[in-house]
Amino acid sequence: MTKHGFSKVNVNEIAELANVSPATIFNYFETKENLYENMMNHWIDQVLADYEHILYSQLPFNQKLKELFTHESVNLKKAASIKGHDSSVSPLTFIYSNNEEKFISFYLKLVALGKEEGYISSHYSNKVLLRYLNMYLHEFIQLSVQNENEDSDIDQLLELFFYGLTGNKVISFEENDS
């Protein structure tokens, strides 16, 4: 489905690649749409597990941001290219609407760690930081809806999201506040 789009793949092809019968797929998922949704949700769970691994690694916070930035760039481009079963809904809209709580939970963990380590100013409330996240998500979704998936736009927006207007990838607010 990621290679050819939802509408161009049939359950028989999927079953053949999975080495199961089409009946098995229908027994587990009932419809191709349910299979697609499960596939996308499973992929997001894997992506977030990778991000959690980075978040709780021994890397310094600024290096964690760099790793997250790199992974997110690849994943956003991949997600934006997936053709879903409902052409009126962008893949990013579908992904976010089905996994919003998971994204927010991860983001709040990232923010808490960044504040703890002095890379994110404790001046900002979580409410405001969630609005910040939603502004970016809205723009990424708009890019995918408009099929303006230019790699440089996605990368520049991600850089702004992770590093702010200064573009300083090693900034620590605690160091600058003194």
Contacts in CASP RR format, 6 or more apart in sequence:
PFRMAT RR
TARGET T0000
AUTHOR 0000-0000-0000
METHOD contacts of the structure
MODEL  1
MTKHGFSKVNVNEIAELANVSPATIFNYFETKENLYENMMNHWIDQVLAD
YEHILYSQLPFNQKLKELFTHESVNLKKAASIKGHDSSVSPLTFIYSNNE
EKFISFYLKLVALGKEEGYISSHYSNKVLLRYLNMYLHEFIQLSVQNENE
DSDIDQLLELFFYGLTGNKVISFEENDS
1 9 0 8 1.000
1 14 0 8 1.000
1 36 0 8 1.000
1 39 0 8 1.000
1 82 0 8 1.000
1 83 0 8 1.000
1 84 0 8 1.000
2 78 0 8 1.000
2 81 0 8 1.000
2 82 0 8 1.000
4 83 0 8 1.000
5 82 0 8 1.000
5 83 0 8 1.000
5 84 0 8 1.000
6 32 0 8 1.000
6 36 0 8 1.000
6 83 0 8 1.000
6 84 0 8 1.000
6 85 0 8 1.000
7 83 0 8 1.000
7 85 0 8 1.000
10 32 0 8 1.000
11 22 0 8 1.000
11 25 0 8 1.000
11 26 0 8 1.000
11 32 0 8 1.000
11 35 0 8 1.000
12 22 0 8 1.000
14 22 0 8 1.000
14 25 0 8 1.000
14 32 0 8 1.000
14 35 0 8 1.000
15 21 0 8 1.000
15 22 0 8 1.000
15 24 0 8 1.000
15 25 0 8 1.000
18 25 0 8 1.000
25 35 0 8 1.000
29 35 0 8 1.000
29 38 0 8 1.000
32 85 0 8 1.000
33 85 0 8 1.000
36 84 0 8 1.000
36 85 0 8 1.000
37 98 0 8 1.000
40 82 0 8 1.000
40 91 0 8 1.000
40 94 0 8 1.000
40 95 0 8 1.000
40 98 0 8 1.000
41 98 0 8 1.000
41 99 0 8 1.000
44 95 0 8 1.000
44 98 0 8 1.000
44 99 0 8 1.000
44 102 0 8 1.000
45 102 0 8 1.000
47 71 0 8 1.000
47 75 0 8 1.000
48 99 0 8 1.000
48 102 0 8 1.000
48 103 0 8 1.000
48 106 0 8 1.000
50 71 0 8 1.000
51 68 0 8 1.000
51 71 0 8 1.000
51 106 0 8 1.000
52 106 0 8 1.000
52 109 0 8 1.000
54 64 0 8 1.000
54 67 0 8 1.000
54 68 0 8 1.000
54 71 0 8 1.000
55 64 0 8 1.000
55 68 0 8 1.000
55 106 0 8 1.000
55 109 0 8 1.000
55 110 0 8 1.000
55 113 0 8 1.000
57 64 0 8 1.000
59 67 0 8 1.000
60 117 0 8 1.000
61 113 0 8 1.000
61 114 0 8 1.000
61 117 0 8 1.000
61 118 0 8 1.000
61 119 0 8 1.000
62 119 0 8 1.000
62 169 0 8 1.000
62 170 0 8 1.000
62 171 0 8 1.000
62 172 0 8 1.000
64 113 0 8 1.000
65 119 0 8 1.000
65 162 0 8 1.000
65 163 0 8 1.000
65 169 0 8 1.000
66 169 0 8 1.000
68 110 0 8 1.000
68 162 0 8 1.000
69 158 0 8 1.000
69 159 0 8 1.000
69 162 0 8 1.000
69 163 0 8 1.000
72 158 0 8 1.000
73 151 0 8 1.000
73 154 0 8 1.000
73 155 0 8 1.000
73 158 0 8 1.000
76 92 0 8 1.000
76 140 0 8 1.000
76 154 0 8 1.000
76 158 0 8 1.000
77 149 0 8 1.000
77 151 0 8 1.000
77 154 0 8 1.000
79 91 0 8 1.000
79 92 0 8 1.000
79 95 0 8 1.000
79 144 0 8 1.000
80 90 0 8 1.000
80 91 0 8 1.000
80 92 0 8 1.000
80 140 0 8 1.000
80 143 0 8 1.000
80 144 0 8 1.000
80 149 0 8 1.000
80 154 0 8 1.000
81 91 0 8 1.000
81 149 0 8 1.000
82 91 0 8 1.000
83 91 0 8 1.000
84 91 0 8 1.000
84 94 0 8 1.000
86 94 0 8 1.000
90 141 0 8 1.000
90 144 0 8 1.000
90 145 0 8 1.000
91 144 0 8 1.000
92 137 0 8 1.000
92 140 0 8 1.000
92 141 0 8 1.000
92 144 0 8 1.000
93 141 0 8 1.000
93 144 0 8 1.000
93 145 0 8 1.000
96 103 0 8 1.000
96 137 0 8 1.000
96 141 0 8 1.000
103 133 0 8 1.000
103 137 0 8 1.000
104 130 0 8 1.000
104 133 0 8 1.000
107 129 0 8 1.000
107 130 0 8 1.000
107 133 0 8 1.000
108 126 0 8 1.000
108 130 0 8 1.000
111 120 0 8 1.000
111 126 0 8 1.000
111 129 0 8 1.000
114 120 0 8 1.000
115 121 0 8 1.000
115 122 0 8 1.000
117 172 0 8 1.000
118 172 0 8 1.000
118 173 0 8 1.000
118 174 0 8 1.000
119 171 0 8 1.000
119 172 0 8 1.000
119 173 0 8 1.000
120 129 0 8 1.000
120 173 0 8 1.000
121 173 0 8 1.000
121 177 0 8 1.000
124 132 0 8 1.000
136 157 0 8 1.000
136 160 0 8 1.000
136 161 0 8 1.000
139 157 0 8 1.000
140 154 0 8 1.000
140 157 0 8 1.000
143 149 0 8 1.000
143 150 0 8 1.000
143 153 0 8 1.000
143 154 0 8 1.000
143 157 0 8 1.000
159 167 0 8 1.000
160 167 0 8 1.000
163 169 0 8 1.000
163 171 0 8 1.000
END
